[in-house]
Amino acid sequence: MSTPFTVSLVSWHDGEPLLRAIREAVFIREQNVPEELEWDGQDEGSRHALVLSLNGDAIGCGRILPNGHIGRMAVLPQWRKQKVGTAIMEALLEEARSRGYKQVDIDAQTFAIPFYHNFGFVEHGKEFMDAGMPHKKMKLKFSPP
Ligand SMILES: CC(C)(COP(=O)(O)OP(=O)(O)OC[C@H]1O[C@@H](n2cnc3c(N)ncnc32)[C@H](O)[C@@H]1OP(=O)(O)O)[C@@H](O)C(=O)NCCC(=O)NCCS
């Protein structure tokens, strides 16, 4: 069976309203992240993964910065545990590899560490707080082709 969603890579310029709607729902309303932390000025320079359901609703997103930092991974609650997050991460990792990056990193909320293990990310350093939530830095080194 084909997946009931599509993932694409977009610029902030092209995807802003849809990307904003997902992140407002997930980070600002659900997780109570302050707006000034969420909109950190790094979106314009990032490449964004955007997932649309088959009827065109925006249901998930994530971004990669020019330095290989992946973040802002968000899937709407009713779409979780259906591999939408996996599709977002696969698209971002493909982008990183195509740019020739040797590694990528992420600041993982501790509950999501098992999700990132699935792609080979490894924890580094101590737990820290960001936007009031516990996080750990994780890194994924790409093996040479
Ligand atoms: C983290 C998040 C992006 C995962 O998206 P998702 O679409 O639900 O993930 P997937 O369906 O692709 O999950 C694949 C696997 O990752 C693991 N996983 C996913 N969510 C998990 C969770 N909450 N706890 C533990 N493992 C999890 C599981 O192994 C899962 O496989 P399974 O469904 O067969 O058990 C999503 O839960 C989310 O948007 N959370 C709120 C925002 C957030 O906290 N973002 C991450 C900040 S670091």
Ligand as a Chemical Component Dictionary entry (heavy atoms), coordinates in Angstrom:
data_LIG
# 
_chem_comp.id                   LIG 
_chem_comp.type                 NON-POLYMER 
_chem_comp.pdbx_formal_charge   0 
_chem_comp.three_letter_code    LIG 
# 
loop_
_chem_comp_atom.comp_id 
_chem_comp_atom.atom_id 
_chem_comp_atom.alt_atom_id 
_chem_comp_atom.type_symbol 
_chem_comp_atom.charge 
_chem_comp_atom.model_Cartn_x 
_chem_comp_atom.model_Cartn_y 
_chem_comp_atom.model_Cartn_z 
_chem_comp_atom.pdbx_ordinal 
LIG C1  C1  C 0 9.006  13.007 17.447 1  
LIG C2  C2  C 0 7.985  12.989 16.305 2  
LIG C3  C3  C 0 8.420  13.958 15.222 3  
LIG C4  C4  C 0 7.937  11.542 15.728 4  
LIG O1  O1  O 0 7.079  11.542 14.591 5  
LIG P1  P1  P 0 6.187  10.255 14.204 6  
LIG O2  O2  O 0 5.604  10.521 12.855 7  
LIG O3  O3  O 0 5.238  9.932  15.290 8  
LIG O4  O4  O 0 7.302  9.139  14.134 9  
LIG P2  P2  P 0 7.270  7.754  13.327 10 
LIG O5  O5  O 0 5.878  7.237  13.182 11 
LIG O6  O6  O 0 8.039  7.917  12.061 12 
LIG O7  O7  O 0 8.086  6.842  14.364 13 
LIG C5  C5  C 0 8.980  5.861  13.960 14 
LIG C6  C6  C 0 9.546  5.156  15.179 15 
LIG O8  O8  O 0 10.199 6.095  16.051 16 
LIG C7  C7  C 0 9.984  5.705  17.420 17 
LIG N1  N1  N 0 9.156  6.722  18.099 18 
LIG C8  C8  C 0 8.365  7.660  17.515 19 
LIG N2  N2  N 0 7.779  8.429  18.460 20 
LIG C9  C9  C 0 8.206  7.959  19.642 21 
LIG C10 C10 C 0 7.966  8.332  21.004 22 
LIG N3  N3  N 0 7.124  9.338  21.326 23 
LIG N4  N4  N 0 8.568  7.636  21.981 24 
LIG C11 C11 C 0 9.400  6.610  21.678 25 
LIG N5  N5  N 0 9.667  6.198  20.414 26 
LIG C12 C12 C 0 9.092  6.870  19.414 27 
LIG C13 C13 C 0 9.292  4.365  17.366 28 
LIG O9  O9  O 0 10.290 3.361  17.276 29 
LIG C14 C14 C 0 8.546  4.459  16.045 30 
LIG O10 O10 O 0 8.256  3.224  15.476 31 
LIG P3  P3  P 0 6.842  2.492  15.860 32 
LIG O11 O11 O 0 5.758  3.467  15.523 33 
LIG O12 O12 O 0 6.872  1.281  14.981 34 
LIG O13 O13 O 0 6.922  2.207  17.326 35 
LIG C15 C15 C 0 6.556  13.321 16.826 36 
LIG O14 O14 O 0 6.278  12.536 17.961 37 
LIG C16 C16 C 0 6.327  14.787 17.189 38 
LIG O15 O15 O 0 6.047  15.616 16.325 39 
LIG N6  N6  N 0 6.370  15.123 18.489 40 
LIG C17 C17 C 0 6.077  16.475 18.954 41 
LIG C18 C18 C 0 7.128  17.465 18.540 42 
LIG C19 C19 C 0 8.470  17.078 19.075 43 
LIG O16 O16 O 0 8.622  16.806 20.248 44 
LIG N7  N7  N 0 9.441  17.048 18.158 45 
LIG C20 C20 C 0 10.746 16.505 18.409 46 
LIG C21 C21 C 0 11.598 17.413 19.152 47 
LIG S1  S1  S 0 13.219 16.747 19.385 48 
# 
loop_
_chem_comp_bond.comp_id 
_chem_comp_bond.atom_id_1 
_chem_comp_bond.atom_id_2 
_chem_comp_bond.value_order 
_chem_comp_bond.pdbx_ordinal 
LIG C1  C2  SING 1  
LIG C2  C3  SING 2  
LIG C2  C4  SING 3  
LIG C2  C15 SING 4  
LIG C4  O1  SING 5  
LIG O1  P1  SING 6  
LIG P1  O2  DOUB 7  
LIG P1  O3  SING 8  
LIG P1  O4  SING 9  
LIG O4  P2  SING 10 
LIG P2  O5  DOUB 11 
LIG P2  O6  SING 12 
LIG P2  O7  SING 13 
LIG O7  C5  SING 14 
LIG C5  C6  SING 15 
LIG C6  O8  SING 16 
LIG C6  C14 SING 17 
LIG O8  C7  SING 18 
LIG C7  N1  SING 19 
LIG C7  C13 SING 20 
LIG N1  C8  SING 21 
LIG N1  C12 SING 22 
LIG C8  N2  DOUB 23 
LIG N2  C9  SING 24 
LIG C9  C10 SING 25 
LIG C9  C12 DOUB 26 
LIG C10 N3  SING 27 
LIG C10 N4  DOUB 28 
LIG N4  C11 SING 29 
LIG C11 N5  DOUB 30 
LIG N5  C12 SING 31 
LIG C13 O9  SING 32 
LIG C13 C14 SING 33 
LIG C14 O10 SING 34 
LIG O10 P3  SING 35 
LIG P3  O11 DOUB 36 
LIG P3  O12 SING 37 
LIG P3  O13 SING 38 
LIG C15 O14 SING 39 
LIG C15 C16 SING 40 
LIG C16 O15 DOUB 41 
LIG C16 N6  SING 42 
LIG N6  C17 SING 43 
LIG C17 C18 SING 44 
LIG C18 C19 SING 45 
LIG C19 O16 DOUB 46 
LIG C19 N7  SING 47 
LIG N7  C20 SING 48 
LIG C20 C21 SING 49 
LIG C21 S1  SING 50 
# 
